[in-house]
Amino acid sequence: MPENLSPVELAKYVAAERASRMVEDGMKVGLGTGSTAAWLVKCLGERVRRENLRFTSVPTSTRTANLAREAGIRVVTLEEARWLDLTIDGADEFDPDFTLIKGGGGAHLQEKIVATASDRMVVITDASKRVERLGAFPLPLEVITFGWQVTKVLVEELLSGLGYRDASVTMRMNADAAFVTDEGNRILDLHLGEIHRPRELSMVLNQIPGVVENGLFIDICDTVVVGHQDGSVLVEDAVAPAARGEEPAQDTDDSDNIFRDTSL
Ligand code: 5RP
């Protein structure tokens, strides 16, 4: 274990280290982006060196691809890999249904494509990312550069129509310039406070011309590996609402009405 980690970094490290042991010889593995995913890449690099672990990776960003190559991990494109056994990635928030907000690192487009092309998605996170209701973390929205100001206005009008009266939308910046994604797009951050119907919100946001993808991951994550600041780790598998004795989330049953029902 690396020395002198802050409590938060220790929590991220232990989650990443635990998930790195889920990778087996011969697997094709999606590698997420962010500080927790960076620990994962380091841990997997260690396993390649010490155990001669042989697996193929598909990174979800240029940053992660560079880290993986430096760690001695074989990197291919998703086109080459076609389908993956496992994707391991961080998250900005996760709720009891394992619906996620991702994109704090601006990579949620590739992350969603890679995770969706995987038999299993495992999220690695520290305990602070667990929430009862998503939305305190601003929801990232990747939009194309052409006409982004118009897209922003349409997003604001949509949010207002959906009842998000105090919402604001900001352009992601990188120092003094607009943040640019690996695909050459921009990110709008949607400050919502609380997201009441993530499924509805995800679908209507993606209908707006200029929107490429939002950072809500719904029915994608199978397992969450939660690291704690005392160094302990909890591995939790997704449980269907019925198995928890609960009704399915309201907007899972409501797909006919999502474009008409504008109240929260
Ligand atoms: C990048 C992401 C990251 O997984 C998310 O931002 C979490 O990052 P970190 O592990 O640094 O807290 O979605 O687009």
py3Dmol code that shows the C-alpha trace and the ligand (Angstrom):
import py3Dmol

protein = """\
ATOM      1  CA  MET A   1       0.000   0.000   0.000  1.00  0.00           C
ATOM      2  CA  PRO A   2       1.320   3.510  -0.785  1.00  0.00           C
ATOM      3  CA  GLU A   3       2.432   5.448   2.291  1.00  0.00           C
ATOM      4  CA  ASN A   4       1.086   8.674   3.791  1.00  0.00           C
ATOM      5  CA  LEU A   5      -2.291   8.651   2.056  1.00  0.00           C
ATOM      6  CA  SER A   6      -4.912  11.098   3.289  1.00  0.00           C
ATOM      7  CA  PRO A   7      -8.034   9.359   4.677  1.00  0.00           C
ATOM      8  CA  VAL A   8      -9.973  10.067   1.469  1.00  0.00           C
ATOM      9  CA  GLU A   9      -7.172   8.787  -0.757  1.00  0.00           C
ATOM     10  CA  LEU A  10      -6.874   5.681   1.450  1.00  0.00           C
ATOM     11  CA  ALA A  11     -10.614   5.019   0.955  1.00  0.00           C
ATOM     12  CA  LYS A  12     -10.252   5.383  -2.824  1.00  0.00           C
ATOM     13  CA  TYR A  13      -7.129   3.219  -2.871  1.00  0.00           C
ATOM     14  CA  VAL A  14      -8.638   0.313  -0.908  1.00  0.00           C
ATOM     15  CA  ALA A  15     -11.750   0.298  -3.132  1.00  0.00           C
ATOM     16  CA  ALA A  16      -9.586   0.297  -6.256  1.00  0.00           C
ATOM     17  CA  GLU A  17      -7.266  -2.382  -4.906  1.00  0.00           C
ATOM     18  CA  ARG A  18     -10.211  -4.654  -4.032  1.00  0.00           C
ATOM     19  CA  ALA A  19     -11.748  -4.240  -7.498  1.00  0.00           C
ATOM     20  CA  SER A  20      -8.390  -4.822  -9.198  1.00  0.00           C
ATOM     21  CA  ARG A  21      -8.560  -8.383  -7.823  1.00  0.00           C
ATOM     22  CA  MET A  22     -11.740  -8.986  -9.867  1.00  0.00           C
ATOM     23  CA  VAL A  23      -9.676  -8.925 -13.077  1.00  0.00           C
ATOM     24  CA  GLU A  24      -8.700 -12.383 -14.301  1.00  0.00           C
ATOM     25  CA  ASP A  25      -6.301 -13.653 -16.946  1.00  0.00           C
ATOM     26  CA  GLY A  26      -7.634 -13.233 -20.467  1.00  0.00           C
ATOM     27  CA  MET A  27     -10.317 -10.690 -19.580  1.00  0.00           C
ATOM     28  CA  LYS A  28     -11.174  -7.603 -21.603  1.00  0.00           C
ATOM     29  CA  VAL A  29     -11.623  -4.776 -19.106  1.00  0.00           C
ATOM     30  CA  GLY A  30     -12.884  -1.199 -19.407  1.00  0.00           C
ATOM     31  CA  LEU A  31     -10.855   1.236 -17.320  1.00  0.00           C
ATOM     32  CA  GLY A  32     -12.615   4.321 -15.973  1.00  0.00           C
ATOM     33  CA  THR A  33     -11.353   7.853 -15.532  1.00  0.00           C
ATOM     34  CA  GLY A  34     -10.629   9.926 -12.428  1.00  0.00           C
ATOM     35  CA  SER A  35      -8.572   9.741  -9.259  1.00  0.00           C
ATOM     36  CA  THR A  36     -10.068   6.423  -8.044  1.00  0.00           C
ATOM     37  CA  ALA A  37      -9.664   4.865 -11.482  1.00  0.00           C
ATOM     38  CA  ALA A  38      -6.041   6.069 -11.479  1.00  0.00           C
ATOM     39  CA  TRP A  39      -5.460   3.957  -8.342  1.00  0.00           C
ATOM     40  CA  LEU A  40      -7.086   1.025 -10.123  1.00  0.00           C
ATOM     41  CA  VAL A  41      -4.664   1.356 -13.037  1.00  0.00           C
ATOM     42  CA  LYS A  42      -1.719   1.445 -10.598  1.00  0.00           C
ATOM     43  CA  CYS A  43      -2.972  -1.680  -8.793  1.00  0.00           C
ATOM     44  CA  LEU A  44      -3.505  -3.523 -12.071  1.00  0.00           C
ATOM     45  CA  GLY A  45      -0.025  -2.489 -13.222  1.00  0.00           C
ATOM     46  CA  GLU A  46       1.328  -4.038 -10.015  1.00  0.00           C
ATOM     47  CA  ARG A  47      -0.509  -7.285 -10.775  1.00  0.00           C
ATOM     48  CA  VAL A  48       0.887  -7.297 -14.334  1.00  0.00           C
ATOM     49  CA  ARG A  49       4.425  -6.903 -12.953  1.00  0.00           C
ATOM     50  CA  ARG A  50       4.205  -9.228  -9.958  1.00  0.00           C
ATOM     51  CA  GLU A  51       1.785 -11.931 -11.120  1.00  0.00           C
ATOM     52  CA  ASN A  52       2.252 -11.690 -14.872  1.00  0.00           C
ATOM     53  CA  LEU A  53      -1.507 -11.002 -15.132  1.00  0.00           C
ATOM     54  CA  ARG A  54      -2.461 -10.901 -18.804  1.00  0.00           C
ATOM     55  CA  PHE A  55      -5.526  -8.912 -19.752  1.00  0.00           C
ATOM     56  CA  THR A  56      -6.576  -6.345 -22.351  1.00  0.00           C
ATOM     57  CA  SER A  57      -7.872  -2.909 -21.420  1.00  0.00           C
ATOM     58  CA  VAL A  58     -10.109  -0.353 -23.075  1.00  0.00           C
ATOM     59  CA  PRO A  59      -9.508   3.014 -21.367  1.00  0.00           C
ATOM     60  CA  THR A  60     -12.293   5.594 -21.223  1.00  0.00           C
ATOM     61  CA  SER A  61     -10.102   8.640 -21.806  1.00  0.00           C
ATOM     62  CA  THR A  62      -6.749   9.750 -23.153  1.00  0.00           C
ATOM     63  CA  ARG A  63      -5.667  10.338 -19.536  1.00  0.00           C
ATOM     64  CA  THR A  64      -6.412   6.761 -18.517  1.00  0.00           C
ATOM     65  CA  ALA A  65      -4.899   5.346 -21.720  1.00  0.00           C
ATOM     66  CA  ASN A  66      -1.637   7.131 -20.932  1.00  0.00           C
ATOM     67  CA  LEU A  67      -1.658   5.871 -17.333  1.00  0.00           C
ATOM     68  CA  ALA A  68      -2.402   2.305 -18.464  1.00  0.00           C
ATOM     69  CA  ARG A  69       0.435   2.264 -21.005  1.00  0.00           C
ATOM     70  CA  GLU A  70       2.833   3.671 -18.376  1.00  0.00           C
ATOM     71  CA  ALA A  71       1.713   0.870 -16.016  1.00  0.00           C
ATOM     72  CA  GLY A  72       2.524  -1.778 -18.642  1.00  0.00           C
ATOM     73  CA  ILE A  73      -1.122  -2.668 -19.338  1.00  0.00           C
ATOM     74  CA  ARG A  74      -2.131  -3.692 -22.864  1.00  0.00           C
ATOM     75  CA  VAL A  75      -4.439  -1.057 -24.384  1.00  0.00           C
ATOM     76  CA  VAL A  76      -6.790  -1.552 -27.337  1.00  0.00           C
ATOM     77  CA  THR A  77      -9.727   0.434 -28.713  1.00  0.00           C
ATOM     78  CA  LEU A  78     -13.354  -0.545 -28.128  1.00  0.00           C
ATOM     79  CA  GLU A  79     -13.598  -1.241 -31.858  1.00  0.00           C
ATOM     80  CA  GLU A  80     -10.871  -3.854 -31.457  1.00  0.00           C
ATOM     81  CA  ALA A  81     -12.243  -5.343 -28.240  1.00  0.00           C
ATOM     82  CA  ARG A  82     -15.906  -5.250 -29.377  1.00  0.00           C
ATOM     83  CA  TRP A  83     -17.329  -6.512 -26.065  1.00  0.00           C
ATOM     84  CA  LEU A  84     -15.881  -6.446 -22.544  1.00  0.00           C
ATOM     85  CA  ASP A  85     -16.074  -8.789 -19.568  1.00  0.00           C
ATOM     86  CA  LEU A  86     -15.900  -6.048 -16.987  1.00  0.00           C
ATOM     87  CA  THR A  87     -15.651  -2.274 -16.618  1.00  0.00           C
ATOM     88  CA  ILE A  88     -14.367  -0.703 -13.405  1.00  0.00           C
ATOM     89  CA  ASP A  89     -14.891   3.025 -12.954  1.00  0.00           C
ATOM     90  CA  GLY A  90     -15.422   5.727 -10.337  1.00  0.00           C
ATOM     91  CA  ALA A  91     -18.573   7.780  -9.781  1.00  0.00           C
ATOM     92  CA  ASP A  92     -19.535  11.186  -8.451  1.00  0.00           C
ATOM     93  CA  GLU A  93     -22.717   9.962  -6.728  1.00  0.00           C
ATOM     94  CA  PHE A  94     -24.596   6.676  -6.396  1.00  0.00           C
ATOM     95  CA  ASP A  95     -28.075   6.114  -4.964  1.00  0.00           C
ATOM     96  CA  PRO A  96     -29.769   3.027  -3.452  1.00  0.00           C
ATOM     97  CA  ASP A  97     -30.684   1.759  -6.971  1.00  0.00           C
ATOM     98  CA  PHE A  98     -27.039   2.170  -8.042  1.00  0.00           C
ATOM     99  CA  THR A  99     -28.067   4.931 -10.424  1.00  0.00           C
ATOM    100  CA  LEU A 100     -24.973   7.075 -10.847  1.00  0.00           C
ATOM    101  CA  ILE A 101     -23.939  10.587 -11.645  1.00  0.00           C
ATOM    102  CA  LYS A 102     -20.684  10.492 -13.577  1.00  0.00           C
ATOM    103  CA  GLY A 103     -18.697  12.950 -15.637  1.00  0.00           C
ATOM    104  CA  GLY A 104     -16.961  14.964 -12.941  1.00  0.00           C
ATOM    105  CA  GLY A 105     -13.816  14.283 -14.954  1.00  0.00           C
ATOM    106  CA  GLY A 106     -15.575  15.106 -18.222  1.00  0.00           C
ATOM    107  CA  ALA A 107     -15.316  11.559 -19.598  1.00  0.00           C
ATOM    108  CA  HIS A 108     -18.856  10.240 -19.110  1.00  0.00           C
ATOM    109  CA  LEU A 109     -19.546   9.807 -22.833  1.00  0.00           C
ATOM    110  CA  GLN A 110     -16.802   7.236 -23.371  1.00  0.00           C
ATOM    111  CA  GLU A 111     -17.432   5.853 -19.879  1.00  0.00           C
ATOM    112  CA  LYS A 112     -21.102   5.182 -20.666  1.00  0.00           C
ATOM    113  CA  ILE A 113     -20.335   3.590 -24.029  1.00  0.00           C
ATOM    114  CA  VAL A 114     -17.650   1.350 -22.515  1.00  0.00           C
ATOM    115  CA  ALA A 115     -19.718   0.378 -19.451  1.00  0.00           C
ATOM    116  CA  THR A 116     -22.732  -0.429 -21.636  1.00  0.00           C
ATOM    117  CA  ALA A 117     -20.536  -2.663 -23.803  1.00  0.00           C
ATOM    118  CA  SER A 118     -19.559  -4.736 -20.741  1.00  0.00           C
ATOM    119  CA  ASP A 119     -21.045  -7.819 -19.103  1.00  0.00           C
ATOM    120  CA  ARG A 120     -20.568  -6.161 -15.717  1.00  0.00           C
ATOM    121  CA  MET A 121     -19.882  -2.647 -14.410  1.00  0.00           C
ATOM    122  CA  VAL A 122     -18.193  -2.271 -11.036  1.00  0.00           C
ATOM    123  CA  VAL A 123     -18.006   1.179  -9.447  1.00  0.00           C
ATOM    124  CA  ILE A 124     -15.150   2.008  -7.088  1.00  0.00           C
ATOM    125  CA  THR A 125     -15.730   4.846  -4.694  1.00  0.00           C
ATOM    126  CA  ASP A 126     -15.227   6.270  -1.253  1.00  0.00           C
ATOM    127  CA  ALA A 127     -18.240   6.312   1.053  1.00  0.00           C
ATOM    128  CA  SER A 128     -18.887  10.051   0.572  1.00  0.00           C
ATOM    129  CA  LYS A 129     -20.386   9.387  -2.880  1.00  0.00           C
ATOM    130  CA  ARG A 130     -23.356   7.455  -1.437  1.00  0.00           C
ATOM    131  CA  VAL A 131     -26.574   9.546  -1.476  1.00  0.00           C
ATOM    132  CA  GLU A 132     -30.260   8.907  -0.853  1.00  0.00           C
ATOM    133  CA  ARG A 133     -31.212  11.119  -3.801  1.00  0.00           C
ATOM    134  CA  LEU A 134     -28.957  12.184  -6.662  1.00  0.00           C
ATOM    135  CA  GLY A 135     -28.355  15.786  -7.652  1.00  0.00           C
ATOM    136  CA  ALA A 136     -26.205  17.594  -5.104  1.00  0.00           C
ATOM    137  CA  PHE A 137     -23.344  16.935  -7.528  1.00  0.00           C
ATOM    138  CA  PRO A 138     -23.977  18.941 -10.725  1.00  0.00           C
ATOM    139  CA  LEU A 139     -25.120  16.680 -13.571  1.00  0.00           C
ATOM    140  CA  PRO A 140     -22.649  16.831 -16.491  1.00  0.00           C
ATOM    141  CA  LEU A 141     -24.053  17.130 -19.994  1.00  0.00           C
ATOM    142  CA  GLU A 142     -21.763  16.767 -22.999  1.00  0.00           C
ATOM    143  CA  VAL A 143     -22.859  19.076 -25.840  1.00  0.00           C
ATOM    144  CA  ILE A 144     -21.364  19.769 -29.235  1.00  0.00           C
ATOM    145  CA  THR A 145     -19.564  23.084 -29.628  1.00  0.00           C
ATOM    146  CA  PHE A 146     -21.683  24.219 -32.589  1.00  0.00           C
ATOM    147  CA  GLY A 147     -24.530  26.340 -31.213  1.00  0.00           C
ATOM    148  CA  TRP A 148     -23.820  25.379 -27.595  1.00  0.00           C
ATOM    149  CA  GLN A 149     -25.402  28.632 -26.367  1.00  0.00           C
ATOM    150  CA  VAL A 150     -28.719  27.627 -28.010  1.00  0.00           C
ATOM    151  CA  THR A 151     -28.430  24.150 -26.526  1.00  0.00           C
ATOM    152  CA  LYS A 152     -27.865  25.721 -23.106  1.00  0.00           C
ATOM    153  CA  VAL A 153     -31.045  27.829 -23.425  1.00  0.00           C
ATOM    154  CA  LEU A 154     -33.051  24.759 -24.486  1.00  0.00           C
ATOM    155  CA  VAL A 155     -31.708  22.832 -21.488  1.00  0.00           C
ATOM    156  CA  GLU A 156     -32.651  25.702 -19.151  1.00  0.00           C
ATOM    157  CA  GLU A 157     -36.184  25.841 -20.614  1.00  0.00           C
ATOM    158  CA  LEU A 158     -36.562  22.081 -20.279  1.00  0.00           C
ATOM    159  CA  LEU A 159     -35.438  22.139 -16.645  1.00  0.00           C
ATOM    160  CA  SER A 160     -37.835  24.958 -15.877  1.00  0.00           C
ATOM    161  CA  GLY A 161     -40.668  22.994 -17.547  1.00  0.00           C
ATOM    162  CA  LEU A 162     -39.804  19.950 -15.468  1.00  0.00           C
ATOM    163  CA  GLY A 163     -40.149  22.013 -12.294  1.00  0.00           C
ATOM    164  CA  TYR A 164     -36.458  22.561 -11.497  1.00  0.00           C
ATOM    165  CA  ARG A 165     -37.132  26.188 -10.657  1.00  0.00           C
ATOM    166  CA  ASP A 166     -33.846  26.923  -8.876  1.00  0.00           C
ATOM    167  CA  ALA A 167     -31.664  25.081 -11.384  1.00  0.00           C
ATOM    168  CA  SER A 168     -28.721  26.753 -13.066  1.00  0.00           C
ATOM    169  CA  VAL A 169     -26.564  25.634 -15.967  1.00  0.00           C
ATOM    170  CA  THR A 170     -22.876  26.506 -16.203  1.00  0.00           C
ATOM    171  CA  MET A 171     -20.241  25.891 -18.843  1.00  0.00           C
ATOM    172  CA  ARG A 172     -17.411  23.689 -17.506  1.00  0.00           C
ATOM    173  CA  MET A 173     -14.151  25.659 -17.561  1.00  0.00           C
ATOM    174  CA  ASN A 174     -10.500  24.640 -17.541  1.00  0.00           C
ATOM    175  CA  ALA A 175      -8.682  27.681 -16.136  1.00  0.00           C
ATOM    176  CA  ASP A 176      -9.775  30.534 -18.438  1.00  0.00           C
ATOM    177  CA  ALA A 177     -10.902  28.405 -21.381  1.00  0.00           C
ATOM    178  CA  ALA A 178     -13.868  26.141 -21.966  1.00  0.00           C
ATOM    179  CA  PHE A 179     -13.217  22.520 -20.940  1.00  0.00           C
ATOM    180  CA  VAL A 180     -12.939  20.373 -24.067  1.00  0.00           C
ATOM    181  CA  THR A 181     -13.704  16.631 -23.958  1.00  0.00           C
ATOM    182  CA  ASP A 182     -11.750  13.892 -25.734  1.00  0.00           C
ATOM    183  CA  GLU A 183     -14.391  14.127 -28.485  1.00  0.00           C
ATOM    184  CA  GLY A 184     -13.836  17.881 -28.877  1.00  0.00           C
ATOM    185  CA  ASN A 185     -17.159  18.720 -27.208  1.00  0.00           C
ATOM    186  CA  ARG A 186     -18.073  20.906 -24.233  1.00  0.00           C
ATOM    187  CA  ILE A 187     -19.624  20.135 -20.877  1.00  0.00           C
ATOM    188  CA  LEU A 188     -22.585  21.937 -19.335  1.00  0.00           C
ATOM    189  CA  ASP A 189     -22.990  21.332 -15.592  1.00  0.00           C
ATOM    190  CA  LEU A 190     -26.614  21.207 -14.424  1.00  0.00           C
ATOM    191  CA  HIS A 191     -26.949  22.413 -10.825  1.00  0.00           C
ATOM    192  CA  LEU A 192     -30.205  20.761  -9.808  1.00  0.00           C
ATOM    193  CA  GLY A 193     -30.029  20.237  -6.058  1.00  0.00           C
ATOM    194  CA  GLU A 194     -32.133  17.049  -6.192  1.00  0.00           C
ATOM    195  CA  ILE A 195     -33.070  14.836  -9.119  1.00  0.00           C
ATOM    196  CA  HIS A 196     -36.557  13.458  -8.647  1.00  0.00           C
ATOM    197  CA  ARG A 197     -37.009  11.267 -11.735  1.00  0.00           C
ATOM    198  CA  PRO A 198     -33.587  10.404 -13.177  1.00  0.00           C
ATOM    199  CA  ARG A 199     -34.962   8.142 -15.925  1.00  0.00           C
ATOM    200  CA  GLU A 200     -37.259  10.845 -17.238  1.00  0.00           C
ATOM    201  CA  LEU A 201     -34.596  13.509 -16.983  1.00  0.00           C
ATOM    202  CA  SER A 202     -32.035  11.396 -18.812  1.00  0.00           C
ATOM    203  CA  MET A 203     -34.410  10.660 -21.690  1.00  0.00           C
ATOM    204  CA  VAL A 204     -35.615  14.211 -22.259  1.00  0.00           C
ATOM    205  CA  LEU A 205     -32.155  15.764 -21.963  1.00  0.00           C
ATOM    206  CA  ASN A 206     -30.853  13.430 -24.658  1.00  0.00           C
ATOM    207  CA  GLN A 207     -33.698  14.554 -26.991  1.00  0.00           C
ATOM    208  CA  ILE A 208     -32.344  18.117 -27.211  1.00  0.00           C
ATOM    209  CA  PRO A 209     -30.422  18.845 -30.422  1.00  0.00           C
ATOM    210  CA  GLY A 210     -26.762  19.417 -29.580  1.00  0.00           C
ATOM    211  CA  VAL A 211     -26.812  17.183 -26.502  1.00  0.00           C
ATOM    212  CA  VAL A 212     -24.486  14.229 -26.911  1.00  0.00           C
ATOM    213  CA  GLU A 213     -24.925  12.436 -23.566  1.00  0.00           C
ATOM    214  CA  ASN A 214     -25.793  13.116 -19.960  1.00  0.00           C
ATOM    215  CA  GLY A 215     -23.962  11.793 -16.904  1.00  0.00           C
ATOM    216  CA  LEU A 216     -26.808   9.677 -15.470  1.00  0.00           C
ATOM    217  CA  PHE A 217     -26.002   5.955 -15.529  1.00  0.00           C
ATOM    218  CA  ILE A 218     -29.259   4.027 -15.084  1.00  0.00           C
ATOM    219  CA  ASP A 219     -29.420   0.213 -14.875  1.00  0.00           C
ATOM    220  CA  ILE A 220     -25.747   0.018 -15.851  1.00  0.00           C
ATOM    221  CA  CYS A 221     -23.898  -0.463 -12.549  1.00  0.00           C
ATOM    222  CA  ASP A 222     -23.974  -4.000 -11.103  1.00  0.00           C
ATOM    223  CA  THR A 223     -21.666  -3.696  -8.109  1.00  0.00           C
ATOM    224  CA  VAL A 224     -20.307  -0.889  -5.948  1.00  0.00           C
ATOM    225  CA  VAL A 225     -17.043  -1.317  -4.057  1.00  0.00           C
ATOM    226  CA  VAL A 226     -17.037   1.244  -1.247  1.00  0.00           C
ATOM    227  CA  GLY A 227     -13.774   2.150   0.474  1.00  0.00           C
ATOM    228  CA  HIS A 228     -13.852   3.666   3.955  1.00  0.00           C
ATOM    229  CA  GLN A 229     -11.391   6.003   5.619  1.00  0.00           C
ATOM    230  CA  ASP A 230     -10.393   3.315   8.160  1.00  0.00           C
ATOM    231  CA  GLY A 231      -9.209   1.135   5.261  1.00  0.00           C
ATOM    232  CA  SER A 232     -12.195  -1.252   5.274  1.00  0.00           C
ATOM    233  CA  VAL A 233     -14.048  -2.131   2.066  1.00  0.00           C
ATOM    234  CA  LEU A 234     -17.647  -3.138   1.392  1.00  0.00           C
ATOM    235  CA  VAL A 235     -18.677  -4.861  -1.847  1.00  0.00           C
ATOM    236  CA  GLU A 236     -22.377  -4.373  -2.612  1.00  0.00           C
ATOM    237  CA  ASP A 237     -24.290  -5.935  -5.496  1.00  0.00           C
ATOM    238  CA  ALA A 238     -27.313  -4.220  -7.038  1.00  0.00           C
ATOM    239  CA  VAL A 239     -30.599  -5.422  -5.593  1.00  0.00           C
ATOM    240  CA  ALA A 240     -33.822  -5.082  -7.585  1.00  0.00           C
ATOM    241  CA  PRO A 241     -36.394  -2.855  -5.794  1.00  0.00           C
ATOM    242  CA  ALA A 242     -38.812  -5.815  -5.564  1.00  0.00           C
ATOM    243  CA  ALA A 243     -36.185  -7.867  -3.728  1.00  0.00           C
ATOM    244  CA  ARG A 244     -35.869  -4.992  -1.240  1.00  0.00           C
ATOM    245  CA  GLY A 245     -39.640  -5.126  -0.721  1.00  0.00           C
ATOM    246  CA  GLU A 246     -40.100  -1.791  -2.524  1.00  0.00           C
ATOM    247  CA  GLU A 247     -42.139  -0.649  -5.511  1.00  0.00           C
ATOM    248  CA  PRO A 248     -40.053   0.081  -8.645  1.00  0.00           C
ATOM    249  CA  ALA A 249     -38.945   3.734  -8.947  1.00  0.00           C
ATOM    250  CA  GLN A 250     -41.909   5.848 -10.038  1.00  0.00           C
ATOM    251  CA  ASP A 251     -40.575   6.943 -13.390  1.00  0.00           C
ATOM    252  CA  THR A 252     -39.804   3.361 -14.449  1.00  0.00           C
ATOM    253  CA  ASP A 253     -43.570   2.823 -14.876  1.00  0.00           C
ATOM    254  CA  ASP A 254     -44.324   6.168 -16.376  1.00  0.00           C
ATOM    255  CA  SER A 255     -42.661   6.123 -19.775  1.00  0.00           C
ATOM    256  CA  ASP A 256     -45.855   7.042 -21.694  1.00  0.00           C
ATOM    257  CA  ASN A 257     -46.172  10.280 -19.800  1.00  0.00           C
ATOM    258  CA  ILE A 258     -42.663  11.568 -19.566  1.00  0.00           C
ATOM    259  CA  PHE A 259     -43.031  14.299 -22.177  1.00  0.00           C
ATOM    260  CA  ARG A 260     -46.361  15.520 -20.767  1.00  0.00           C
ATOM    261  CA  ASP A 261     -45.813  15.391 -17.012  1.00  0.00           C
ATOM    262  CA  THR A 262     -43.851  18.495 -16.147  1.00  0.00           C
ATOM    263  CA  SER A 263     -44.265  18.603 -12.384  1.00  0.00           C
ATOM    264  CA  LEU A 264     -41.713  17.215  -9.954  1.00  0.00           C
TER     265      LEU A 264
END
"""
ligand_1 = """\
14
5RP
C -14.995 10.972 -14.773
C -15.869 10.344 -13.764
C -15.229 9.900 -12.497
O -15.418 8.529 -12.368
C -15.858 10.604 -11.343
O -15.721 11.992 -11.561
C -15.204 10.219 -10.023
O -13.901 10.704 -9.991
P -12.947 10.499 -8.743
O -12.648 9.043 -8.685
O -11.755 11.342 -9.071
O -13.686 10.991 -7.518
O -17.044 10.170 -13.938
O -15.733 11.436 -15.868
"""
view = py3Dmol.view(width=600, height=400)
view.addModel(protein, "pdb")
view.setStyle({"model": 0}, {"cartoon": {"style": "trace"}})
view.addModel(ligand_1, "xyz")
view.setStyle({"model": 1}, {"stick": {}})
view.zoomTo()
view.show()
